[in-house]
Amino acid sequence: MAESFPMDVLVEVLLLLPSSARRRSRLVCRLWRDTVDTRTTEMRSRTRTLVATRESVCLIEDDLPSSSDGSIDLWAGDNFKGMSLVDTCNGLVCMCDNRKPGGAITLANPATGEALAVPPLPLRHAEANWFSYQMYGFAYHRTTGRYEVVHVPFSFDRVWVFTLGESAWRPVATDSPKETYDLDMGIVIVDGATYWAVKETGTGAKVMSFDLDKERITSIRPLPNVLSRPGRWHLTEVRGRLGIAFSHESPRSDKTEVWVMEHAMAGQCTWSRWYIVRMQKTGYLRQHHLTHPNFAHHSQHVLTMRLHSDSGQGYVFYKHKLGNGGKKPCVVVEIDGRG
């Protein structure tokens, strides 16, 4: 029925809704979701990209030159010593104090200086580990308007969820035997779902999904065939979609293929290769890396970073324009390591 509406009429109807109702309307169908994402003011205003290192969070402006070490720094680790970045949502920063058992979570607003300590996890045998921050994800669920922190234990048969405004964490069971979370792959939260990888066994690579709305945990199948080749991979976000970045190194270059999950129906999903990024190597300090959590800046650029060549401290960010305007099915990006 939605298809019978003239597009302009549908847009006018959606604009009459409160923001919270408009976010929930994205669940009606694909047409409504795309209309809210592309034709409403609150969604079109998201024109800037956040990138992060362990020590800082930076905002990439649309008019950033091709290379810059002066991007807008939203937060620096010196303000919260001993803490590591988990993620950012809508200007809020989620940090983890690795010195506390299980990692202690703090949410902060760099613009106002406000900070909120999240109650500790109800874990009896938690230990302090430098990698605790890698076990957390931070999300804003657009359809409900909730901010949520998700904790995936190293050995898990459940995950823990904390909703901002509530008083305690709550467990969500996986309904399967314990598995081991692969820290190196990272946690990615995209459009209301949390994704993480399981340590490979004889069955090969495995990625789990936690639906923040239905609070249901499932595995993602199939995964891209490229994961069966020698190399390394990690999860990433690509323009609001789940991506897998697979890298293969050679003495002179590092080739990364970025595969994006496009459709998921009846427990099955399809993947498309959106990017091939070749980075030439000319020395460790000048080697480029894709930025995190976002490396695709709108549809026109790919973002990379490298350590500052003079001091070896801090990062220089680079914006690489895509030759064909970022159009699919696949974009090849060649990056000179001397940049």
HELIX and SHEET records of a PDB file:
HELIX    1   1 ALA A    2  SER A    4  5                                   3    
HELIX    2   2 MET A    7  LEU A   15  1                                   9    
HELIX    3   3 SER A   19  ARG A   24  1                                   6    
HELIX    4   4 SER A   25  LEU A   27  5                                   3    
HELIX    5   5 ARG A   30  ARG A   39  1                                  10    
HELIX    6   6 THR A   41  ARG A   44  1                                   4    
HELIX    7   7 GLY A   77  PHE A   80  5                                   4    
HELIX    8   8 SER A  132  MET A  135  5                                   4    
HELIX    9   9 LEU A  183  MET A  185  5                                   3    
HELIX   10  10 ASN A  225  SER A  228  5                                   4    
HELIX   11  11 TYR A  284  ARG A  286  5                                   3    
SHEET    1   A 4 ILE A  72  ALA A  76  0                                        
SHEET    2   A 4 SER A  56  ILE A  60 -1                                        
SHEET    3   A 4 THR A  49  ALA A  52 -1                                        
SHEET    4   A 4 HIS A 292  PRO A 293 -1                                        
SHEET    1   B 4 SER A  67  SER A  68  0                                        
SHEET    2   B 4 TYR A 315  LYS A 321 -1                                        
SHEET    3   B 4 HIS A 301  LEU A 307 -1                                        
SHEET    4   B 4 HIS A 289  LEU A 290 -1                                        
SHEET    1   C 4 SER A  67  SER A  68  0                                        
SHEET    2   C 4 TYR A 315  LYS A 321 -1                                        
SHEET    3   C 4 HIS A 301  LEU A 307 -1                                        
SHEET    4   C 4 ALA A 296  HIS A 297 -1                                        
SHEET    1   D 4 MET A  83  CYS A  89  0                                        
SHEET    2   D 4 LEU A  92  ASP A  97 -1                                        
SHEET    3   D 4 ALA A 104  ASN A 109 -1                                        
SHEET    4   D 4 GLU A 114  ALA A 117 -1                                        
SHEET    1   E 4 TYR A 136  HIS A 141  0                                        
SHEET    2   E 4 ARG A 146  HIS A 151 -1                                        
SHEET    3   E 4 ARG A 158  THR A 163 -1                                        
SHEET    4   E 4 ARG A 170  ALA A 173 -1                                        
SHEET    1   F 2 SER A 155  PHE A 156  0                                        
SHEET    2   F 2 GLU A 179  THR A 180 -1                                        
SHEET    1   G 4 VAL A 188  VAL A 190  0                                        
SHEET    2   G 4 ALA A 193  THR A 201 -1                                        
SHEET    3   G 4 GLY A 204  ASP A 211 -1                                        
SHEET    4   G 4 ARG A 216  ILE A 220 -1                                        
SHEET    1   H 5 ARG A 232  VAL A 238  0                                        
SHEET    2   H 5 ARG A 241  GLU A 249 -1                                        
SHEET    3   H 5 SER A 253  MET A 265 -1                                        
SHEET    4   H 5 GLN A 268  GLN A 280 -1                                        
SHEET    5   H 5 VAL A 331  ILE A 335  1                                        
END                                                                             
